[in-house]
Amino acid sequence: MTAYKTQKDVKLDVTERTAYNVIALPLYNDMTDEECDRIVAAIRQVHQSALATT
């Protein structure tokens, strides 16, 4: 971004930690039930994989 172009080696520890722990879900007005189901299935799969590794 132009406003930050001149900033070099800026550490944003809180921002980076937060970004690492956030998930952005697709969301739009004409989303079909099938698309919602696929997203839910993907989240469940990730969750199950995480449980399996702990």
C-alpha distance matrix in Angstrom:
0.0 3.7 5.5 5.6 6.0 9.6 10.3 12.5 14.8 14.0 16.2 15.6 19.0 19.6 16.3 17.0 20.6 20.0 17.7 20.5 23.0 21.6 22.5 20.9 23.9 23.9 25.1 26.0 29.0 31.0 30.8 34.2 36.5 36.3 32.6 32.9 35.7 33.7 30.8 33.5 35.3 32.2 31.6 35.3 35.2 32.4 34.3 37.6 36.1 34.8 38.2 39.9 38.0 38.9
3.7 0.0 3.8 5.4 5.0 8.1 9.9 12.7 15.7 15.1 17.9 17.8 21.4 22.1 19.1 20.0 23.6 23.1 21.1 24.0 26.5 25.2 26.1 24.5 27.4 27.3 28.4 29.0 31.7 33.8 33.9 37.4 39.7 39.7 36.0 36.3 39.2 37.3 34.4 37.1 39.0 35.9 35.3 39.0 39.0 36.1 38.0 41.3 39.8 38.4 41.8 43.5 41.6 42.4
5.5 3.8 0.0 3.8 5.8 7.6 8.6 12.1 14.9 13.5 16.3 15.9 19.6 20.1 17.4 18.9 22.4 21.8 20.3 23.4 25.7 24.5 25.9 24.6 27.7 28.0 28.8 29.6 32.3 34.7 34.8 38.3 40.5 40.7 37.0 36.9 39.9 38.2 35.1 37.5 39.5 36.6 35.5 39.2 39.4 36.4 38.0 41.4 40.0 38.3 41.6 43.5 41.6 42.0
5.6 5.4 3.8 0.0 3.8 5.5 5.3 8.5 11.1 9.9 12.8 12.9 16.6 17.6 15.0 16.1 19.7 19.6 18.2 21.0 23.6 22.9 24.5 23.6 27.0 27.7 28.9 30.1 33.1 35.5 35.1 38.5 40.4 40.4 36.7 36.6 39.2 37.3 34.2 36.5 38.3 35.2 34.1 37.7 37.7 34.5 36.1 39.4 37.8 36.0 39.3 41.1 38.9 39.3
6.0 5.0 5.8 3.8 0.0 3.8 5.6 7.9 11.2 11.2 14.5 15.2 18.8 20.3 17.7 18.2 21.9 22.2 20.4 22.8 25.7 25.1 26.5 25.5 28.8 29.2 30.7 31.8 34.9 36.9 36.5 39.9 41.9 41.7 37.9 38.1 40.7 38.5 35.6 38.1 39.7 36.4 35.7 39.3 39.0 35.9 37.7 40.8 39.0 37.4 40.9 42.4 40.1 40.8
9.6 8.1 7.6 5.5 3.8 0.0 3.8 6.3 10.0 10.3 14.0 15.5 19.0 20.9 18.9 19.4 23.0 23.7 22.3 24.6 27.6 27.3 29.0 28.4 31.8 32.5 34.0 35.2 38.3 40.4 40.0 43.4 45.3 45.1 41.3 41.4 43.9 41.7 38.8 41.1 42.7 39.3 38.4 41.9 41.6 38.3 40.0 43.1 41.2 39.4 42.8 44.3 41.8 42.3
10.3 9.9 8.6 5.3 5.6 3.8 0.0 3.8 6.9 6.6 10.3 11.8 15.4 17.3 15.6 16.2 19.7 20.5 19.6 21.7 24.6 24.7 26.8 26.6 30.1 31.2 32.8 34.4 37.6 39.8 39.1 42.4 44.1 43.9 40.1 39.9 42.3 40.2 37.1 39.2 40.7 37.4 36.2 39.6 39.3 35.9 37.4 40.5 38.6 36.6 39.9 41.5 38.9 39.2
12.5 12.7 12.1 8.5 7.9 6.3 3.8 0.0 3.8 5.6 9.1 11.6 14.7 17.3 16.0 15.7 19.1 20.6 19.6 21.1 24.3 24.9 27.0 27.1 30.7 32.0 34.0 35.8 39.2 41.2 40.2 43.3 44.9 44.4 40.6 40.5 42.6 40.3 37.3 39.3 40.6 37.1 36.0 39.2 38.6 35.2 36.7 39.6 37.5 35.5 38.8 40.1 37.3 37.7
14.8 15.7 14.9 11.1 11.2 10.0 6.9 3.8 0.0 3.8 6.3 9.5 11.9 15.0 14.2 13.5 16.6 18.6 17.9 18.9 22.2 23.2 25.6 26.3 30.0 31.6 33.8 36.0 39.4 41.5 40.1 43.1 44.3 43.7 40.1 39.8 41.6 39.3 36.2 38.0 39.1 35.6 34.4 37.4 36.7 33.2 34.5 37.3 35.1 32.9 36.1 37.4 34.4 34.7
14.0 15.1 13.5 9.9 11.2 10.3 6.6 5.6 3.8 0.0 3.8 6.4 9.4 12.0 11.3 11.4 14.4 16.0 15.7 17.3 20.1 21.1 23.7 24.4 28.1 30.0 31.9 34.1 37.5 39.7 38.5 41.5 42.7 42.4 38.7 38.1 40.1 38.1 34.8 36.4 37.8 34.5 32.9 36.0 35.7 32.1 33.2 36.2 34.2 31.9 34.9 36.6 33.8 33.7
16.2 17.9 16.3 12.8 14.5 14.0 10.3 9.1 6.3 3.8 0.0 3.8 5.8 8.9 8.9 8.7 11.1 13.3 13.5 14.6 17.3 18.7 21.6 22.8 26.6 28.8 30.8 33.4 36.8 39.1 37.5 40.4 41.3 41.0 37.4 36.6 38.4 36.4 33.1 34.4 35.7 32.4 30.6 33.5 33.2 29.5 30.3 33.3 31.4 28.8 31.8 33.5 30.6 30.3
15.6 17.8 15.9 12.9 15.2 15.5 11.8 11.6 9.5 6.4 3.8 0.0 3.8 5.7 5.3 6.0 8.5 9.9 10.5 12.1 14.4 15.6 18.6 19.8 23.6 25.9 27.7 30.3 33.7 36.1 34.6 37.5 38.3 38.2 34.7 33.6 35.5 33.8 30.3 31.5 33.1 29.9 27.9 30.8 30.9 27.3 27.9 31.1 29.5 26.8 29.7 31.7 29.1 28.7
19.0 21.4 19.6 16.6 18.8 19.0 15.4 14.7 11.9 9.4 5.8 3.8 0.0 3.8 5.5 5.2 6.0 8.5 9.9 10.6 12.5 14.5 17.9 19.7 23.4 26.1 28.1 31.0 34.4 36.7 34.9 37.6 38.0 37.8 34.4 33.2 34.7 33.1 29.6 30.4 31.8 28.7 26.5 29.1 29.2 25.4 25.7 28.8 27.2 24.3 26.9 29.0 26.3 25.6
19.6 22.1 20.1 17.6 20.3 20.9 17.3 17.3 15.0 12.0 8.9 5.7 3.8 0.0 3.8 5.5 5.1 6.0 8.5 9.9 10.8 12.4 16.0 17.8 21.4 24.3 25.9 28.9 32.1 34.6 32.8 35.6 35.9 36.0 32.7 31.1 32.8 31.5 27.9 28.5 30.2 27.4 24.9 27.4 28.0 24.3 24.3 27.6 26.5 23.5 25.9 28.3 26.0 25.1
16.3 19.1 17.4 15.0 17.7 18.9 15.6 16.0 14.2 11.3 8.9 5.3 5.5 3.8 0.0 3.8 5.5 5.1 6.1 8.6 10.1 10.7 13.9 15.1 18.8 21.4 23.1 25.9 29.2 31.6 30.0 32.9 33.5 33.6 30.2 28.8 30.8 29.3 25.7 26.7 28.6 25.7 23.4 26.4 26.9 23.3 23.7 27.1 26.0 23.4 26.1 28.5 26.4 25.9
17.0 20.0 18.9 16.1 18.2 19.4 16.2 15.7 13.5 11.4 8.7 6.0 5.2 5.5 3.8 0.0 3.8 5.4 5.1 6.1 8.8 10.2 13.1 14.8 18.5 21.2 23.4 26.3 29.8 31.9 30.0 32.7 33.1 32.9 29.4 28.3 30.0 28.1 24.7 25.8 27.2 24.0 22.0 24.9 24.9 21.2 22.0 25.2 23.6 21.1 24.1 26.1 23.7 23.6
20.6 23.6 22.4 19.7 21.9 23.0 19.7 19.1 16.6 14.4 11.1 8.5 6.0 5.1 5.5 3.8 0.0 3.8 5.5 5.2 6.6 9.1 12.5 14.9 18.4 21.5 23.7 26.9 30.3 32.4 30.2 32.7 32.7 32.5 29.3 27.8 29.1 27.6 24.1 24.6 26.0 23.0 20.6 23.1 23.3 19.6 19.7 22.9 21.6 18.6 21.3 23.5 21.2 20.6
20.0 23.1 21.8 19.6 22.2 23.7 20.5 20.6 18.6 16.0 13.3 9.9 8.5 6.0 5.1 5.4 3.8 0.0 3.8 5.4 5.3 6.4 10.1 12.2 15.7 18.8 20.6 23.8 27.1 29.4 27.4 29.9 30.0 30.1 26.9 25.2 26.9 25.6 21.9 22.5 24.3 21.6 19.0 21.7 22.4 18.9 18.9 22.4 21.5 18.8 21.4 24.0 22.1 21.6
17.7 21.1 20.3 18.2 20.4 22.3 19.6 19.6 17.9 15.7 13.5 10.5 9.9 8.5 6.1 5.1 5.5 3.8 0.0 3.8 5.4 5.4 8.2 9.9 13.5 16.3 18.5 21.7 25.1 27.2 25.1 27.7 28.2 28.0 24.6 23.4 25.1 23.5 19.9 21.0 22.7 19.7 17.6 20.7 21.0 17.6 18.3 21.8 20.7 18.4 21.5 23.7 22.0 22.1
20.5 24.0 23.4 21.0 22.8 24.6 21.7 21.1 18.9 17.3 14.6 12.1 10.6 9.9 8.6 6.1 5.2 5.4 3.8 0.0 3.8 5.8 8.3 11.0 14.3 17.3 19.9 23.3 26.9 28.6 26.1 28.3 28.4 27.9 24.6 23.4 24.6 22.7 19.4 20.2 21.3 18.2 16.1 18.9 18.8 15.1 15.9 19.1 17.6 15.3 18.4 20.4 18.4 18.6
23.0 26.5 25.7 23.6 25.7 27.6 24.6 24.3 22.2 20.1 17.3 14.4 12.5 10.8 10.1 8.8 6.6 5.3 5.4 3.8 0.0 3.8 6.8 10.2 13.0 16.5 18.8 22.4 25.7 27.5 24.9 27.0 26.7 26.5 23.5 21.7 22.8 21.4 17.9 18.2 19.6 16.8 14.2 16.7 17.2 13.7 13.7 17.1 16.3 13.7 16.4 18.9 17.4 17.1
21.6 25.2 24.5 22.9 25.1 27.3 24.7 24.9 23.2 21.1 18.7 15.6 14.5 12.4 10.7 10.2 9.1 6.4 5.4 5.8 3.8 0.0 3.8 6.6 9.6 13.1 15.1 18.6 22.0 23.9 21.5 23.8 23.7 23.7 20.6 18.8 20.4 19.2 15.5 16.1 18.1 15.4 12.9 15.9 16.9 13.7 14.0 17.7 17.3 15.2 18.0 20.6 19.6 19.7
22.5 26.1 25.9 24.5 26.5 29.0 26.8 27.0 25.6 23.7 21.6 18.6 17.9 16.0 13.9 13.1 12.5 10.1 8.2 8.3 6.8 3.8 0.0 3.8 6.2 9.7 12.2 15.8 19.2 20.8 18.1 20.3 20.3 20.1 16.9 15.3 16.9 15.6 11.9 12.9 14.8 12.2 10.0 13.4 14.4 11.6 12.6 16.2 16.0 14.6 17.5 19.9 19.4 20.0
20.9 24.5 24.6 23.6 25.5 28.4 26.6 27.1 26.3 24.4 22.8 19.8 19.7 17.8 15.1 14.8 14.9 12.2 9.9 11.0 10.2 6.6 3.8 0.0 3.8 6.6 8.9 12.4 15.9 17.6 15.3 17.9 18.5 18.5 15.1 13.9 16.2 14.9 11.2 13.0 15.4 13.0 11.5 15.2 16.2 14.1 15.3 18.8 18.8 17.9 20.7 23.1 22.8 23.6
23.9 27.4 27.7 27.0 28.8 31.8 30.1 30.7 30.0 28.1 26.6 23.6 23.4 21.4 18.8 18.5 18.4 15.7 13.5 14.3 13.0 9.6 6.2 3.8 0.0 3.8 6.2 9.9 13.2 14.6 11.9 14.3 14.7 14.9 11.5 10.1 12.6 11.6 8.0 10.0 12.7 10.9 9.7 13.3 14.8 13.4 14.7 18.0 18.5 18.2 20.7 22.9 23.3 24.3
23.9 27.3 28.0 27.7 29.2 32.5 31.2 32.0 31.6 30.0 28.8 25.9 26.1 24.3 21.4 21.2 21.5 18.8 16.3 17.3 16.5 13.1 9.7 6.6 3.8 0.0 3.8 6.8 10.4 11.3 8.9 11.6 12.9 13.0 9.4 9.0 12.0 11.0 8.2 11.0 13.5 12.0 12.0 15.4 16.6 15.9 17.6 20.5 20.9 21.2 23.7 25.7 26.2 27.5
25.1 28.4 28.8 28.9 30.7 34.0 32.8 34.0 33.8 31.9 30.8 27.7 28.1 25.9 23.1 23.4 23.7 20.6 18.5 19.9 18.8 15.1 12.2 8.9 6.2 3.8 0.0 3.8 7.1 8.8 7.1 10.4 11.9 13.1 9.9 9.0 12.6 12.6 10.1 12.3 15.3 14.7 14.3 17.4 19.2 18.7 19.9 22.9 23.8 23.9 26.1 28.3 29.1 30.1
26.0 29.0 29.6 30.1 31.8 35.2 34.4 35.8 36.0 34.1 33.4 30.3 31.0 28.9 25.9 26.3 26.9 23.8 21.7 23.3 22.4 18.6 15.8 12.4 9.9 6.8 3.8 0.0 3.8 5.8 5.7 9.4 11.9 13.4 10.6 10.5 14.2 14.5 12.8 15.1 17.9 17.6 17.7 20.6 22.3 22.1 23.4 26.2 27.2 27.5 29.7 31.8 32.6 33.8
29.0 31.7 32.3 33.1 34.9 38.3 37.6 39.2 39.4 37.5 36.8 33.7 34.4 32.1 29.2 29.8 30.3 27.1 25.1 26.9 25.7 22.0 19.2 15.9 13.2 10.4 7.1 3.8 0.0 3.8 5.7 8.9 11.5 13.8 11.9 11.7 15.3 16.3 15.1 16.9 19.9 20.1 20.2 22.8 24.8 25.0 26.1 28.7 30.0 30.4 32.3 34.5 35.6 36.6
31.0 33.8 34.7 35.5 36.9 40.4 39.8 41.2 41.5 39.7 39.1 36.1 36.7 34.6 31.6 31.9 32.4 29.4 27.2 28.6 27.5 23.9 20.8 17.6 14.6 11.3 8.8 5.8 3.8 0.0 3.8 6.2 9.5 11.4 9.9 10.7 14.0 14.9 14.6 16.6 19.1 19.6 20.4 22.7 24.4 25.0 26.4 28.6 29.9 30.8 32.6 34.5 35.8 37.2
30.8 33.9 34.8 35.1 36.5 40.0 39.1 40.2 40.1 38.5 37.5 34.6 34.9 32.8 30.0 30.0 30.2 27.4 25.1 26.1 24.9 21.5 18.1 15.3 11.9 8.9 7.1 5.7 5.7 3.8 0.0 3.8 6.7 8.2 6.3 7.0 10.4 11.1 10.8 12.9 15.3 15.8 16.7 19.0 20.6 21.4 22.8 24.9 26.2 27.2 29.0 30.8 32.2 33.6
34.2 37.4 38.3 38.5 39.9 43.4 42.4 43.3 43.1 41.5 40.4 37.5 37.6 35.6 32.9 32.7 32.7 29.9 27.7 28.3 27.0 23.8 20.3 17.9 14.3 11.6 10.4 9.4 8.9 6.2 3.8 0.0 3.8 5.3 5.2 6.4 8.6 10.0 10.9 12.5 14.3 15.6 16.9 18.5 20.1 21.5 22.8 24.5 26.0 27.4 28.9 30.5 32.2 33.8
36.5 39.7 40.5 40.4 41.9 45.3 44.1 44.9 44.3 42.7 41.3 38.3 38.0 35.9 33.5 33.1 32.7 30.0 28.2 28.4 26.7 23.7 20.3 18.5 14.7 12.9 11.9 11.9 11.5 9.5 6.7 3.8 0.0 3.8 5.4 5.0 6.1 8.7 9.9 10.4 12.1 14.2 15.4 16.3 18.2 20.0 20.9 22.3 24.2 25.7 26.8 28.4 30.5 31.9
36.3 39.7 40.7 40.4 41.7 45.1 43.9 44.4 43.7 42.4 41.0 38.2 37.8 36.0 33.6 32.9 32.5 30.1 28.0 27.9 26.5 23.7 20.1 18.5 14.9 13.0 13.1 13.4 13.8 11.4 8.2 5.3 3.8 0.0 3.8 5.4 5.0 6.2 8.7 9.8 10.4 12.3 14.3 15.2 16.4 18.5 19.9 20.8 22.4 24.3 25.6 26.7 28.8 30.6
32.6 36.0 37.0 36.7 37.9 41.3 40.1 40.6 40.1 38.7 37.4 34.7 34.4 32.7 30.2 29.4 29.3 26.9 24.6 24.6 23.5 20.6 16.9 15.1 11.5 9.4 9.9 10.6 11.9 9.9 6.3 5.2 5.4 3.8 0.0 3.8 5.4 5.1 6.3 8.7 9.8 10.7 12.5 14.3 15.3 16.8 18.5 20.0 21.2 22.8 24.5 25.8 27.5 29.3
32.9 36.3 36.9 36.6 38.1 41.4 39.9 40.5 39.8 38.1 36.6 33.6 33.2 31.1 28.8 28.3 27.8 25.2 23.4 23.4 21.7 18.8 15.3 13.9 10.1 9.0 9.0 10.5 11.7 10.7 7.0 6.4 5.0 5.4 3.8 0.0 3.8 5.4 5.2 6.2 8.5 9.9 10.7 12.3 14.2 15.5 16.5 18.3 20.0 21.2 22.6 24.3 26.1 27.5
35.7 39.2 39.9 39.2 40.7 43.9 42.3 42.6 41.6 40.1 38.4 35.5 34.7 32.8 30.8 30.0 29.1 26.9 25.1 24.6 22.8 20.4 16.9 16.2 12.6 12.0 12.6 14.2 15.3 14.0 10.4 8.6 6.1 5.0 5.4 3.8 0.0 3.8 5.5 5.1 6.0 8.6 9.9 10.5 12.2 14.3 15.2 16.3 18.2 19.9 20.9 22.3 24.5 26.1
33.7 37.3 38.2 37.3 38.5 41.7 40.2 40.3 39.3 38.1 36.4 33.8 33.1 31.5 29.3 28.1 27.6 25.6 23.5 22.7 21.4 19.2 15.6 14.9 11.6 11.0 12.6 14.5 16.3 14.9 11.1 10.0 8.7 6.2 5.1 5.4 3.8 0.0 3.8 5.5 5.0 6.1 8.7 9.8 10.4 12.4 14.2 15.2 16.4 18.4 19.9 20.9 22.8 24.8
30.8 34.4 35.1 34.2 35.6 38.8 37.1 37.3 36.2 34.8 33.1 30.3 29.6 27.9 25.7 24.7 24.1 21.9 19.9 19.4 17.9 15.5 11.9 11.2 8.0 8.2 10.1 12.8 15.1 14.6 10.8 10.9 9.9 8.7 6.3 5.2 5.5 3.8 0.0 3.8 5.4 5.1 6.3 8.6 9.8 10.7 12.3 14.2 15.4 16.6 18.5 20.0 21.5 23.1
33.5 37.1 37.5 36.5 38.1 41.1 39.2 39.3 38.0 36.4 34.4 31.5 30.4 28.5 26.7 25.8 24.6 22.5 21.0 20.2 18.2 16.1 12.9 13.0 10.0 11.0 12.3 15.1 16.9 16.6 12.9 12.5 10.4 9.8 8.7 6.2 5.1 5.5 3.8 0.0 3.8 5.4 5.1 6.2 8.6 10.0 10.5 12.2 14.2 15.3 16.5 18.3 20.2 21.5
35.3 39.0 39.5 38.3 39.7 42.7 40.7 40.6 39.1 37.8 35.7 33.1 31.8 30.2 28.6 27.2 26.0 24.3 22.7 21.3 19.6 18.1 14.8 15.4 12.7 13.5 15.3 17.9 19.9 19.1 15.3 14.3 12.1 10.4 9.8 8.5 6.0 5.0 5.4 3.8 0.0 3.8 5.5 5.1 6.1 8.7 9.8 10.4 12.2 14.2 15.3 16.4 18.6 20.3
32.2 35.9 36.6 35.2 36.4 39.3 37.4 37.1 35.6 34.5 32.4 29.9 28.7 27.4 25.7 24.0 23.0 21.6 19.7 18.2 16.8 15.4 12.2 13.0 10.9 12.0 14.7 17.6 20.1 19.6 15.8 15.6 14.2 12.3 10.7 9.9 8.6 6.1 5.1 5.4 3.8 0.0 3.8 5.4 5.0 6.2 8.6 9.9 10.5 12.3 14.3 15.3 16.8 18.8
31.6 35.3 35.5 34.1 35.7 38.4 36.2 36.0 34.4 32.9 30.6 27.9 26.5 24.9 23.4 22.0 20.6 19.0 17.6 16.1 14.2 12.9 10.0 11.5 9.7 12.0 14.3 17.7 20.2 20.4 16.7 16.9 15.4 14.3 12.5 10.7 9.9 8.7 6.3 5.1 5.5 3.8 0.0 3.8 5.4 5.1 6.1 8.6 9.9 10.6 12.3 14.2 15.6 16.9
35.3 39.0 39.2 37.7 39.3 41.9 39.6 39.2 37.4 36.0 33.5 30.8 29.1 27.4 26.4 24.9 23.1 21.7 20.7 18.9 16.7 15.9 13.4 15.2 13.3 15.4 17.4 20.6 22.8 22.7 19.0 18.5 16.3 15.2 14.3 12.3 10.5 9.8 8.6 6.2 5.1 5.4 3.8 0.0 3.8 5.5 5.0 6.1 8.5 9.8 10.5 12.2 14.4 15.7
35.2 39.0 39.4 37.7 39.0 41.6 39.3 38.6 36.7 35.7 33.2 30.9 29.2 28.0 26.9 24.9 23.3 22.4 21.0 18.8 17.2 16.9 14.4 16.2 14.8 16.6 19.2 22.3 24.8 24.4 20.6 20.1 18.2 16.4 15.3 14.2 12.2 10.4 9.8 8.6 6.1 5.0 5.4 3.8 0.0 3.8 5.4 5.1 6.1 8.6 9.9 10.5 12.5 14.6
32.4 36.1 36.4 34.5 35.9 38.3 35.9 35.2 33.2 32.1 29.5 27.3 25.4 24.3 23.3 21.2 19.6 18.9 17.6 15.1 13.7 13.7 11.6 14.1 13.4 15.9 18.7 22.1 25.0 25.0 21.4 21.5 20.0 18.5 16.8 15.5 14.3 12.4 10.7 10.0 8.7 6.2 5.1 5.5 3.8 0.0 3.8 5.5 5.1 6.1 8.7 9.9 10.8 12.7
34.3 38.0 38.0 36.1 37.7 40.0 37.4 36.7 34.5 33.2 30.3 27.9 25.7 24.3 23.7 22.0 19.7 18.9 18.3 15.9 13.7 14.0 12.6 15.3 14.7 17.6 19.9 23.4 26.1 26.4 22.8 22.8 20.9 19.9 18.5 16.5 15.2 14.2 12.3 10.5 9.8 8.6 6.1 5.0 5.4 3.8 0.0 3.8 5.4 5.1 6.3 8.7 10.1 11.0
37.6 41.3 41.4 39.4 40.8 43.1 40.5 39.6 37.3 36.2 33.3 31.1 28.8 27.6 27.1 25.2 22.9 22.4 21.8 19.1 17.1 17.7 16.2 18.8 18.0 20.5 22.9 26.2 28.7 28.6 24.9 24.5 22.3 20.8 20.0 18.3 16.3 15.2 14.2 12.2 10.4 9.9 8.6 6.1 5.1 5.5 3.8 0.0 3.8 5.4 5.1 6.2 8.8 10.2
36.1 39.8 40.0 37.8 39.0 41.2 38.6 37.5 35.1 34.2 31.4 29.5 27.2 26.5 26.0 23.6 21.6 21.5 20.7 17.6 16.3 17.3 16.0 18.8 18.5 20.9 23.8 27.2 30.0 29.9 26.2 26.0 24.2 22.4 21.2 20.0 18.2 16.4 15.4 14.2 12.2 10.5 9.9 8.5 6.1 5.1 5.4 3.8 0.0 3.8 5.4 5.1 6.5 9.0
34.8 38.4 38.3 36.0 37.4 39.4 36.6 35.5 32.9 31.9 28.8 26.8 24.3 23.5 23.4 21.1 18.6 18.8 18.4 15.3 13.7 15.2 14.6 17.9 18.2 21.2 23.9 27.5 30.4 30.8 27.2 27.4 25.7 24.3 22.8 21.2 19.9 18.4 16.6 15.3 14.2 12.3 10.6 9.8 8.6 6.1 5.1 5.4 3.8 0.0 3.8 5.4 5.3 6.6
38.2 41.8 41.6 39.3 40.9 42.8 39.9 38.8 36.1 34.9 31.8 29.7 26.9 25.9 26.1 24.1 21.3 21.4 21.5 18.4 16.4 18.0 17.5 20.7 20.7 23.7 26.1 29.7 32.3 32.6 29.0 28.9 26.8 25.6 24.5 22.6 20.9 19.9 18.5 16.5 15.3 14.3 12.3 10.5 9.9 8.7 6.3 5.1 5.4 3.8 0.0 3.8 5.5 5.4
39.9 43.5 43.5 41.1 42.4 44.3 41.5 40.1 37.4 36.6 33.5 31.7 29.0 28.3 28.5 26.1 23.5 24.0 23.7 20.4 18.9 20.6 19.9 23.1 22.9 25.7 28.3 31.8 34.5 34.5 30.8 30.5 28.4 26.7 25.8 24.3 22.3 20.9 20.0 18.3 16.4 15.3 14.2 12.2 10.5 9.9 8.7 6.2 5.1 5.4 3.8 0.0 3.8 5.7
38.0 41.6 41.6 38.9 40.1 41.8 38.9 37.3 34.4 33.8 30.6 29.1 26.3 26.0 26.4 23.7 21.2 22.1 22.0 18.4 17.4 19.6 19.4 22.8 23.3 26.2 29.1 32.6 35.6 35.8 32.2 32.2 30.5 28.8 27.5 26.1 24.5 22.8 21.5 20.2 18.6 16.8 15.6 14.4 12.5 10.8 10.1 8.8 6.5 5.3 5.5 3.8 0.0 3.8
38.9 42.4 42.0 39.3 40.8 42.3 39.2 37.7 34.7 33.7 30.3 28.7 25.6 25.1 25.9 23.6 20.6 21.6 22.1 18.6 17.1 19.7 20.0 23.6 24.3 27.5 30.1 33.8 36.6 37.2 33.6 33.8 31.9 30.6 29.3 27.5 26.1 24.8 23.1 21.5 20.3 18.8 16.9 15.7 14.6 12.7 11.0 10.2 9.0 6.6 5.4 5.7 3.8 0.0
